[in-house]
Amino acid sequence: MDERRVEIFAAVARRLSFSEAARALHLSQPAVSQQVAALESELGSRLFERTTRRVRLTAAGAALLARSETLLREHAEARRAVAAAEGRIEGDLQVAASLTIGAYVLPPALATLALRHPEVRVRVTIENSEQVVGSLLAGRADIGFVEGELSAPGVVLHVLRSDELVLVAAANHRFASMEQVALSDLLSEPFVLREQGSGTRQVAEAHLRKAGVDLDGLRVIAELSGIDAIKAAVAAGLGVSIISRSALPAGGHVEGLIHRRIEGMRMTREMAAVTLAASIPLPAARSLLAVLEAKSRET
């Protein structure tokens, strides 16, 4: 069975929507439908029942979905074994990365990798840290990048660098006149937070909890999945937030925003690569990891 067709089928099956799967895979809906039809023809079975109002799995589709993660993982293992045996640095490299790393840490490393190995084609999927591990274990990613403490069976963490989280507020906020913000002042503010499962939110909540903060008492006014959306919302005065220092440019100045430390707190976390414990990473993945480790030593 064609690996890409199985991947597309699984995306549709999990969402029961061709259009949502197409958006997630960055494909057109006709392309998704064509690949599913080709897989149905190959197997000689209908995988979905489609009407104008809904999509449902057939018995054959449900059986294939139950095996899809295993099939994709086995395909990935086979590619990895062949490439590792020959030491080739070429072909597709599937990367799953948390938002902060994917947006602000990976791009320079990917540029270096492209210069050294132009035959490598990198595909980066942005997910929260929990989803990154899931993609790695399911064979959808060859290497992952996460933030914060993470312990999951079957994976190995390679710490790259430390990162600091800072408080951000609108430039005209009362915090602008303070060098540091007292925790008691912070807790009276409305918060704009990352979604549940993000490394940034997990680390921020862990530090606040350690400081004795009742997280249920926080006035969370919005949860957003994008750092740029959070910065825009904070700059507009919606609330304050806690984000990675890496999401701010050199010097830390962003128009419409100020950033401060919380008094008596140093919120740090590790940024790390994640690989499978039971297999050797692809040569291209090892090369990307080496580039990131070298850049981390420079900072």
N, C-alpha and C positions, 0 to 999 in steps of 0.2 A: 504494500500500500504506500502511496506517495505521502511522505511526511507532511508536506505543506497542506495537502488536502485534509489530512486528519486534524491538523492544527486548526484549520478553518472550520471544519465540522464541529470540533469541540467548542470553539468560540460561539457558534450559533446555538449549539445544544445547551450550553450553560445559560445563555441569555434568552433562549426561545425567541430570538429576533434576528433576522438577517440584517436589518439596517443597523442595529446596535453593534452587532459583530463586525460589520463593515467599518464602522467608525472606530472601534477598538483596534482593528487590524490595519487601519489607514488604507483601506481598499474601497473600491466602488461596490455598491450593492450587486450590480450585475456580475462582477468578477467573483464575489462570494457565492452567488447562486450557481454560477458556471462550475466552480470547483466542487461544490456539494453534489451537483448533478453528475459530474464526472466520477466522483467517488461512489455514488449510488449505482452508476452503470458498471463500474468495476466490480462491485460487490454483488450486483444483481438483486439488490433489495432497496426498497424505499426506506429512507432514514427519518423523514419528517412527513407529517400530515399537514398540509398547508391550506388554509382557507383565507378569505379576505380579512378575517378578523383575528386569527390566531395561528400560531405555529406549535405543533405538538410532536414529541418524539414517538416514533413507532416502536414496537418491541425490538426490532433490529437496531434502531437508533439508540435505544437505551442500553442494549448490550454492547454496542461499540463505544458509547460514552464511558461505560464502566471500565473499558480496557484502554481508553485513549491516552490517559496519563502514562500508563505502562509502555504503550507503543512509542510515544514521543520520547520518553526517557531512554528506551532501548535504542532508538535512532540516534539520540545525542551521544550515548555511550559508544556506539559503533563509530560515529564520526570522530569522537575524541580518541579512541583507541588507535584508529588508523593514522590520524594526524600526529598523535604523540609518538607512535612507533617510527614514523618517517621524519619527525622533527620539522614538519612543514609549518610555515607561518603564512597562511593564505586562507582564502575562502571566507565563509560567513562567520562572524563572531556575534553571538546573541548576548547582550548585556542588559541586566535589570538593575536599576539604580534608584535610590531614594531621591526625592526632589532636590534637596540641597546639593547633594553630590553631583547629580545629573546635570543640574543647571549651572553650577558655579565651580566645581572641581574637575569634572571629567573633560570638558571641552579642550583645555590646553593639552592634556595627555593624549586625547584622541588625535589632535593635530600632529603631535610628535609621532604617534604610531603610524599615521597615514604617510608621513614623510619617509619613515624607515621601511615600512612594508605596504606599499601602495596596492598590493594584491589582496589585502585584507578588507573585507566589507563589514562594517560595524553597524549593527542595528541596536539602538538603545531604547528600552522601554522604561518609562518613569512610573514607579510604584512606591507605595509606602514601604517601610522596612519589613513589616510582616509579609507583605505580598512578594517582596524580592526573594525571601527565603522559599516561599511557596513555588515561585517560578523556577528557582534553581532545582528544587527537589523534584518538580514535575518534568524537568528536562526542557523547559521553555527558555532557559537562560544557561549560558556556559560559565558565566561569572556574575556575581552580584556585588552591590555596594550598599552598605547600610550605615546608619548612625545610631549611637547609643549602645547600651548593654543589650546583648542578644545571646541567648543560649538555645540552640535547637539541635536535636539529634540529627546526625548525618551530615553536618556542615562544619567547616573549619573557618575561623576568623583570622584575617591577616590585618593587624592594626596598621593604619597608614599615618594618621596624624591626630592631634588633639584639636578640638574646635570649641569655641566659647559661644554660649548663648547670651544675648543682650536684650534688654528691654527697649522697645521702640515706641515712640509717641509722636503726635503731630508737632510740627515745629513751634506752634503757638501754644502748646500745652504748658501747664504750670510746672511740669517736670523740667522744662528747658532751663529754668533758673537754678536747678539743683545739679551738683556734681555727681551725687549718687542719690538713689531713691530709697527711702525707708520702706520696709515691707508693709508697715501699717498704712502708709500713704497709697501704696500700690493696690492693696486689697479693696480699696473703696472705688476702684476704677472698673469700667466695663472692659471686658476682654474680647479680642478677636483671636481665635486659636486655629491651629491646624486641625485636620480631621483626626478622629480616633485611629490609632495604628501607626501614625507618623512617628519617626524617631525623635524629631524635635519636640513634639508634644510629650512623649513619654519621658524624655530627660527633664524637661521643664517641670512636669508634674512631680517627678521623683525628687527634685531639689526643693520644690515648694512643700511637699509632704514632709521632707526631712526637717524643714524649718518650722514645722508645726501647723502648716496651713490646712484647713479643712477644704478640700477641693470642691466638695458639694456646695460650699458657700460662695464660690467665685461667681461673679455676674458675667457669664459668657453670653455675649450678645450676638456672636456669629462664629461659625466654623467654616473655614475656606480651605480648599485643597492646594492652592497655589501661593507661593511666597510673594510673587509680584502682586497678586490680588490682595494679599494681606497688607503689604506695604502701602498700596493705593488706598485701602480702606482706612488704615491708621492715619495716613496723611490727610484724609478727608475728615477726620475727627470722629470716626465711628467708635473707636476704643483704643486701647493699648495692646501690645502683643509682645511675645518673646520669640525671637528668631535667631538664626545662626549668624554669627559675625561674618562668616564667609559669604552671606547673601548681601553684604554691603561692600561697596567698592573700596579700593585702597584709600586710606584716610578716613573712611567711614561716612563721608558726607553724601546724603541723598536729599535732593530738594524736597522740602515739605516734611522731613522727618528729623528727629533727634534720637540718639541712642544713648542709653545710660546703663550702668551696672546697678544691681540691687544691693543696698548696703548690707554688708556682712555675708554676702553670698557670692560665690564664684561658680557659675554654672558651666561646667565643662563636660564634654563627652568625646568619645573616640569615633573617628570615621574609619571604617574597615571594609576590606574586600571579603567576600564570602565565596568559598569553593566547596565542592562535594568532598567529603572525607574519604569516600570509598573509591575515588578515581583520580587519575592525573589530569589536571586542567589542560585544555588545548594549548599548543604552543603560542597561539595568538593571545590567549588569555594571560598566559605567563608573561608575555612581552608587555602587555598593557599594565599588568601589575608591577612589573619592574620599572616602567616609566613613571607610574604614580609614586612608587617608593622613592625614586630618585628626586622627583619634584617635591615630595614631602620633606626630604632632608634639606632642600634648599630654602624652605620657608622657616 
